[in-house]
């Protein structure tokens, strides 16, 4: 099964840049060493989309922008006791 650029880039960030800040240039250069050519504009577009999907944090101005992968933080959220959070169900009151 072949992954889309978006899927491949998300997995790449998850495993190559776990919880560290990076620029789109960092990703482009590292991605090209692993997978081959990718345009800077393509990387920037996908990083922006991942930010809007809450998979990335973003800081800095437009020329010095950095991102950090946070997509797996919601998968592993825990309570104070260290157990995964259970879904909250509310009873309907009539």
N, C-alpha and C positions, 0 to 999 in steps of 0.2 A: 504494500500500500504506500502510495506516495503522499507526502505531506505538502500542504500549501506553504508558501513563503511565510505567512503569518504564523502558522502552527510551528514550523521549523524555528522561526525566530523566537517565539515564546519559549520553546523548550531550550533553545540555546541560552537565552537569558537566565532561565531558571537554574540551569546547571553550571554555566560559566561565570555568572555574575550574581551569585546568591547574596542578597542583602548588602551589596556594595554599590556605591555611586559610580556611574559611568556616563560617558558622552556618546552621542551618535557616532562620532569619529572612532572612538574606541571599539564600538560594536562593529562598525563597517570593516575596520582593519582585521580584527580577530575573526569575524565571520568569513571574510575572503580567504584567510589562511586555511580555514576548515572546509568551506563549501564552494568557494569560487567567487567570481565577480558579483557585486551587488552595488547599486548606485547609492550615493549618500542620501539623495532625496527619497529613495525607497525606504531606507532605514529610518529616516526622520518621520516619514508618513506613518509607518507601522508603530514606532514608539509613541507617537501622538495618539494613535488609535488605542493602543494598550493602556495609555494613561487615562483616556476617557472611559475605558472598561474597568478602571480601578485595579489593573494588574501592575501598574507602576506608580511610584511617587515621582514628583518632578520638582526641581528647584533651579534657581538661577534665571537670568534674563535670556532673551531669545538667542543671543550670540554665545552665551556661556552656560547653556542648559545642560543639566545632568538629570539622570533618571536612576531609580533603584527598584528592582523587582520585588514586589510584595504580594504577588498572586497566590502564593502558597500560605500566606499568613492567615487567611480566612479559613483555609482547609484544616489548620492545626490550632485553632483558637481553643483555649482551655479555661476552666474555672479556677478559682483559687486552690481547690483541692487537687488540681492537676488532671482532672478527668475532662474529656471532651464535653462541650456544652450540649445539652439535650434540647430538642425543640420545645418551645413554649406553646402550650395549648390553652386557650381561654374558653370558658363555658359561656354560652350565650344566655343572657338573662332576658326573659320575656316580660 
